[in-house]
Amino acid sequence: MRELCRLKEIFRAIYVFETTLKKRFRLSLNEALALCALEQNEKNSRELAQEIGISFSRMSRVLGSLEQKGLIKRTFGADDRRKMIFSLSPEGRRKISELHDHRPELPLLP
């Protein structure tokens, strides 16, 4: 039961962290994690969902939001035109740089 109570504190810390992200960078935690996942190379939505650890439907909403903000770009797969590939836009690269330069602090866990 102690582990369950500890999880409560972890969730609270994540909530505080995400609130800071939203206020300072106008990003949800999942949006920031997706940008980080795309920093090194492009990926499809399934790869992103698996890397971040969220459902495919949630990932679709995150990608839609990032695309609407102009932070990512979508292209068709070379071998399969039904496959969407996502990468950072120039604005997305600037946002990642901003996140690296002004890193929000992670709350300390008790």
N, C-alpha and C positions, 0 to 999 in steps of 0.2 A: 504493500500500500504506500510505502514511502516514495517509491518510484513514481507512482501516479501523482502524488502531491508535488514532487519535484518537476514533473511535466508541466504542471500549472505555472510554475515560476518561469520555465523555459518559454511557454506560450506567451506569458506576460512580457518577457524580455523581447520576444519577436514582435509583439504588438507595438511596443514602445519604439523599437528600431524602425518598423514600417511607417509609423506615424511621422518620424523624423524624415524618412525618405520622401514621403508624400509632400511634406511641407517645404523641404529644402530643394528637392530635385524634381518634384511633380511626377514621381514614379511609384508604382506599387512594388512590393518586394518581388513578386513574380516577374514584373517587367524588368527590374534591375537584374535579376538572376538570368533572364533570357538575354539581355544585352551582354552580360559577362560570358555567357555560353557561346555567343556569336563573336566574341572579341578576336579569337584566333582564326576561325574559319567558318564558312557557311554551313548550314545544317537544314534538314527538313523538319517539319513540325513534330514528327514522331521521335526523332533523335533529341530534339529540344525537350519535349515532355519527359522522356526517360531520364535525361541528364539532370533536369531540375527536380523531377519527382512529383509531377502533377499529372492530372488526367489529360487525355488528348483533347477533350472538349474545352477544358479550362485553358489549355495551351492555345487553342484556336482563338479564344477571346483575348488572351494576352497579346498574341501576334496582331490581331485586328487593332487593338489599342495602340501598340507600338507603331504600326503602319500608319494609322491615322495621325499620330504625333510626328511622323516623318523620320522616325529613328531607325527604321529597317526598310529594306527593299525586298521585293518578292520577284523571283524569276522562275521560269519553267525549267524543269530538268532537261538536260541535253538528250538523255536516252529515253525518257518517258515524259511527254508533255503534260501528263496529268499530275506529275510530281512537282510540288512547289518547293523551291529552295529559298531560304531566307539568309540575308546578310545585313551587316550594319550599313546604314547610309552615312554620308559624311557628317550629318547632324548626330547620328547615333555614335559615331566615333568621338565627336566632341563631348557628348554626354558621358561616355565611358571615361574619357580623360578627366572630366569634371568630377566624376565619382572617385577616381583615383587620387586626384589632387586635394579634394575636400572630403575625405572619407568620414562618413558619419560614425560616431562611436558606438560600439556594441555595448549594451548595458551589461553590467556585472551581474552574475548570478550569485545568489546567496549560498 
